[in-house]
Amino acid sequence: MKKDIENHIDIKLLVDTFYDKAVADESLGPIFNDVAKVNWGHHLPIMYAFWESTLLGKIGYKGNPMDAHFKLNQQIKLTPEMFNQWKTLFIETVDENFEGKIANEAKQRAVSIADLMYYKINNYYNAPGVAKEKK
């Protein structure tokens, strides 16, 4: 029987394993490596803090993931397929390593976050009162 997500070590396993898959993925890898040019030494601790805060209630995450993804979307159009692949890999990673209440919550939160992020990225500039960028 697999264990549930309980602590920093579990979060680190989840995040590291997920990003190993994402970077190796033919559709997502180029976004991380070639477009965003992610500094993993900087990014991974932020992701550990994000998921510890989200799943375990640990205080320590400071960041604005929407801003980072708005900027990324200006470099490359983030498509529904990209978000779906991200969700697939995340859920697969959770299922391969964990089971239980928090593991299920991780999958639900990941899907909700990805769906909301996609929605905001694609609807922000269409919202009333938002200044439109010139293309």
N, C-alpha and C positions, 0 to 999 in steps of 0.2 A: 504494500500500500504506500502510495506517495504521501508526503506530508503537505501541510498547508503552508502558505507564506506567513512567516512569523517574525522575521527579524532582518537586520541589515544584510546578513550573509545571503538570505533567500532573495532579497531584492537585487543584490549584486548579481547573483546567478541568473535571475530572470532578465535583467537589463543586458548583461554581457552576452548571454546566449541569444537574446533577441537581436541585438545589434550585429552579432557575428552573422546571423542569418540574413539580416537586412542588407548588410554591406556585400554579401556574396550573391544576393538576389539580382538577376539580370535586369529587372525593371527599377528596383530601388537603389541598388549599389551605385550606379552612376550619379544619382542625385546626391547621395551622401559624399561620395569621393570626388566627383568632378565639378559639380555645381556648387554645393554648399561648402565643399572642402573642409569638412568637419575636423576640428582639433579634438580628437578623442580624449586626450588627457584633461581637457577642459569640460567637454560635453558630458562624459559619463558620470562624473560626480554630481552634476546638475540633475541628470536623469535619476540617479540613486535617490537624491533628496526629493525630487518630484514624486517618485513612486512611494517612498517611505511616508511622505506627507499624505498622499492620496489614499494609501491602503492601510497604513499603520498609525496615522494621526501624529506622526513625529514632526515637530516644528523644525524648520531649517531651509525649506525651499524658498528661494527668491528668484523670480524670473517672470518673463512674459512670453509664453510659448506662442501666443497669437501673433505678436509683433515679429518674431523670428520667422514664422510661416508666411505672414504677409510679404515679408522681404524676399523669402525664397520663391514665392509665387510670382514675384516680379521678374525673377531670373528664368524660371521655367514654370510653365502652366501645370499646376498640380491637379491631376485628373481624378475622377472617381475610381479608375482602375488602380491608381497608385495608392489611394487611401484604402481600397479594398484589399490590396496585397499587404499593406502594412497591418491591417486588422487580422488577416489570415495568419501572417507570420507570428503576430503577438499571441493570438489565441493558441496556435500550435505550440508555441514555446511554453506557455502556461500549462497546457495539457500534458506536455512531455515531462514536465518537472514537478508539478504540484497538483493537489486536489484538495478541495475543502471550501469553506465559506469565503475566505479571503481570496483564494484562487478564482472562484466564480466571480467575486466582486471585481477582481483585476480585469477579467475578460469583459464584464459589463461596462466598467469605467473606460476601458480602452476603446471600445466601440462607440460609446457616447462621446468621448473626447474627440475621436477622429471624425465622427459625423458632424459634431458641432463646429469643429475647425473647418471642415470642408464647406459647410453651410456659410460660415462667416466669411471665409475667403472669397466665396463666389457671390455673396450678396451684400457685402459691406459697401461697395461703391455705388450700389443701386439704392441704398437706404436714403430716405428723405433727409435733407440737411447735411449730407456728407459731400464735401468738396470733391469734385471729379478730377482725376488726374488726366493730363493730356497724354495721348498715346502717340 
